[in-house]
Amino acid sequence: MKALRALRGLSTLSTLTQKTHVCSIPLYRFYASEPQQQNPIDTAEDSDDVPAFDSNDYTLPTRGFDSDAKRPKQPTWDEAYRTRADQKIFGIEPQKQSSQVVVQDEEERRATLLAKALLHAALEKPDDVEEEDMVVKEEDQRSLSVGIIGAPNAGKSALTNFMVGTKVAAVSRKTNTTIQEVLGVMTKGVTQICFFDTPGLMLKSSGYPYKTDMNVRVESAWSSVDLYDVLIVIFDVHRHLSKPDKRVIKLIKHLGAQAHPKQKRVLCMNKVDLVEVKKDLLKVGEEFGDLPGYERYFMISGLKGSGVKDLTQYLMGQAFKRPWDEDPITLTEDVMKNISLEVVREKMLHHIHQEIPYTLDHRLMDWKELRDGSLRIEQHFITNKQSQRKIIVGKNGSKIGRIGMEANEELRSIFKRQVHLILQVRVT
Ligand SMILES: Nc1nc2c(ncn2[C@@H]2O[C@H](COP(=O)(O)OP(=O)(O)OP(=O)(O)O)[C@@H](O)[C@H]2O)c(=O)[nH]1
C-alpha cells in the first residue's frame, strides 16, 4: 500500500480529520436531551450558547428506516358495533375474524417484501447475484486513484458526485465550495476507483500558484497532484466559449506538456449541456484536442451525465491489479463525518448569499452513534463578528432553521438512518 495511503498523508483529508476531531470543551447547554427552557428560535438571535438549530425541535417526515415509525392506524371504533351497523345500514354480511387476520398477515408480508426489495436496491445488489459472488478476492481486485483538478466552479464536485453516485462533495453556485479533498469511492465488479476532488486550484495572474493565507490547502493539493494514477483536468467549456478562460490556459501551462511518467492525464470539457450551438464544441475540441501530455479528451456534462459513461469506462480500463483501499459498502466514519460537514456547508452556501461563508470556521464538535442506531451530529459555525452571526441565524432563527432542516433531511437519506442534527453559531 499503497500510493493512496501516501497520497492521503499529503491530502487535506488528514487535516480535516484533525480539524474535526470531537472536541472536549464542555458543551453544557448544547445538549438537546435537556429540557428546553425557552424556545430556541426565540433566543437564537441573541444568545450563542443555545443551539440555533436542533432537529428535535422540528417535525420531519418519517421514513421507512425510522424505528419509531408508527404502524398504520388501527380502527378506533368497536368492531362489534361496526359489524352491526354494516349489516343494518349497508346489508354487508359480517366477515369471519380469521379472514381479517389473513388479510392483515398478507399486508405485513407484502410490506416485508417491499422493505427487503428497497434494501436490496439501496445496496445496489442485483437480485440474481449470490452473496458469494459479491465478494471479490484480494488477488482479483483492481484499483485506481483519480484526481480532479480545475478552476473554481469548473464542476469538479458535480462530476465526482455523478460518478460516485452519492453526494460527497458540496455543489454550489458559488466558487470554492470544496474546502477540502473529499474521497469518493466507486466500486463496480472487480474495480474500485477512488476520486479526489481537489479544491479549486487557483493561479495568480503571473501563472504561479498562490502561497499565502488560506491557500495552504491549495498548496497541499498542488503537491499531491502527481501522485494520482489519472489526473482529470476539467474546465467549463460554456464559459470558455463566451469569454476565453485564461485560468484554464494558465492551469494547463502550469501542469506542463509532460505528464508524470506514472500518471495519465485527461482533459474534460464540462458543461456541454449549456452550449446551445453544438458546432461551437468543435472549435474548443480543435483548440484543446491535441494538447501534449494528455492521453484523451472528453466532452461531458458532469451534472447531467452526458459523456460521463465514456469517461467512466475509460477509467475502469486504466485500473491496476492492486487491492482495494476502501470497503465497497460501508462508509467509514471519517467519510461520513466529512459528508455531514459538506452537506451542511452546501445548504449554508445556498441560503447565505453574502461572502461570509469563506471566512467562517465550520467544525464538527460531536459525533455519536446512539443505541437506537441514530446519529447525533453537532456542528458549530464560528465567527468573530456578531453581525455575521445575525445573518447566519436569520430573523427568529429562520435561516439556520432552513439550513438545518434541509441538511438533516439530506443526511437522513444518505446515511439511511435517523439523524439528530444540532447547529450552533458562535461568536469568538
Ligand atoms: N449546467 C451544468 N452545470 C454544471 C455542470 N457541472 C457543474 N455545474 C454547476 O456549476 C456550479 C459549480 O459546480 P461545482 O461542481 O461546485 O464546481 P467545483 O469545480 O467543484 O467548484 P469549487 O469547489 O469552487 O472548486 C454548480 O452550480 C453546478 O451545479 C454541468 O455539467 N452542467
The ligand as an SDF file (V2000), in Angstrom:
LIG
                    3D

 32 34  0  0  0  0  0  0  0  0999 V2000
  -25.3160   23.0680  -16.4980 N   0  0  0  0  0  0  0  0  0  0  0  0
  -24.3150   22.4940  -15.8580 C   0  0  0  0  0  0  0  0  0  0  0  0
  -23.9230   22.9890  -14.6710 N   0  0  0  0  0  0  0  0  0  0  0  0
  -22.9050   22.3770  -14.0320 C   0  0  0  0  0  0  0  0  0  0  0  0
  -22.2280   21.2460  -14.5800 C   0  0  0  0  0  0  0  0  0  0  0  0
  -21.2590   20.8750  -13.7200 N   0  0  0  0  0  0  0  0  0  0  0  0
  -21.3380   21.7140  -12.6740 C   0  0  0  0  0  0  0  0  0  0  0  0
  -22.3280   22.6240  -12.8670 N   0  0  0  0  0  0  0  0  0  0  0  0
  -22.7230   23.7150  -11.9640 C   0  0  0  0  0  0  0  0  0  0  0  0
  -21.6030   24.5760  -11.8000 O   0  0  0  0  0  0  0  0  0  0  0  0
  -21.5410   25.0610  -10.4530 C   0  0  0  0  0  0  0  0  0  0  0  0
  -20.1840   24.7060   -9.8520 C   0  0  0  0  0  0  0  0  0  0  0  0
  -20.0630   23.3000   -9.7890 O   0  0  0  0  0  0  0  0  0  0  0  0
  -19.1300   22.5700   -8.7100 P   0  0  0  0  0  0  0  0  0  0  0  0
  -19.1880   21.1330   -9.0270 O   0  0  0  0  0  0  0  0  0  0  0  0
  -19.4430   23.0430   -7.3490 O   0  0  0  0  0  0  0  0  0  0  0  0
  -17.7080   23.2060   -9.1330 O   0  0  0  0  0  0  0  0  0  0  0  0
  -16.2650   22.9800   -8.4810 P   0  0  0  0  0  0  0  0  0  0  0  0
  -15.3120   22.9510   -9.6110 O   0  0  0  0  0  0  0  0  0  0  0  0
  -16.2660   21.7730   -7.5970 O   0  0  0  0  0  0  0  0  0  0  0  0
  -16.1110   24.3210   -7.6330 O   0  0  0  0  0  0  0  0  0  0  0  0
  -15.0420   24.6930   -6.4770 P   0  0  0  0  0  0  0  0  0  0  0  0
  -15.3730   23.8560   -5.2930 O   0  0  0  0  0  0  0  0  0  0  0  0
  -15.3020   26.1480   -6.2550 O   0  0  0  0  0  0  0  0  0  0  0  0
  -13.6760   24.4440   -6.9860 O   0  0  0  0  0  0  0  0  0  0  0  0
  -22.7180   24.4260   -9.7120 C   0  0  0  0  0  0  0  0  0  0  0  0
  -23.7760   25.3450   -9.7190 O   0  0  0  0  0  0  0  0  0  0  0  0
  -23.0610   23.2140  -10.5630 C   0  0  0  0  0  0  0  0  0  0  0  0
  -24.4180   22.8550  -10.4980 O   0  0  0  0  0  0  0  0  0  0  0  0
  -22.6710   20.7600  -15.8640 C   0  0  0  0  0  0  0  0  0  0  0  0
  -22.1530   19.8070  -16.4340 O   0  0  0  0  0  0  0  0  0  0  0  0
  -23.7120   21.4310  -16.4520 N   0  0  0  0  0  0  0  0  0  0  0  0
  1  2  1  0
  2  3  2  0
  2 32  1  0
  3  4  1  0
  4  5  2  0
  4  8  1  0
  5  6  1  0
  5 30  1  0
  6  7  2  0
  7  8  1  0
  8  9  1  0
  9 10  1  0
  9 28  1  0
 10 11  1  0
 11 12  1  0
 11 26  1  0
 12 13  1  0
 13 14  1  0
 14 15  2  0
 14 16  1  0
 14 17  1  0
 17 18  1  0
 18 19  2  0
 18 20  1  0
 18 21  1  0
 21 22  1  0
 22 23  2  0
 22 24  1  0
 22 25  1  0
 26 27  1  0
 26 28  1  0
 28 29  1  0
 30 31  2  0
 30 32  1  0
M  END
$$$$
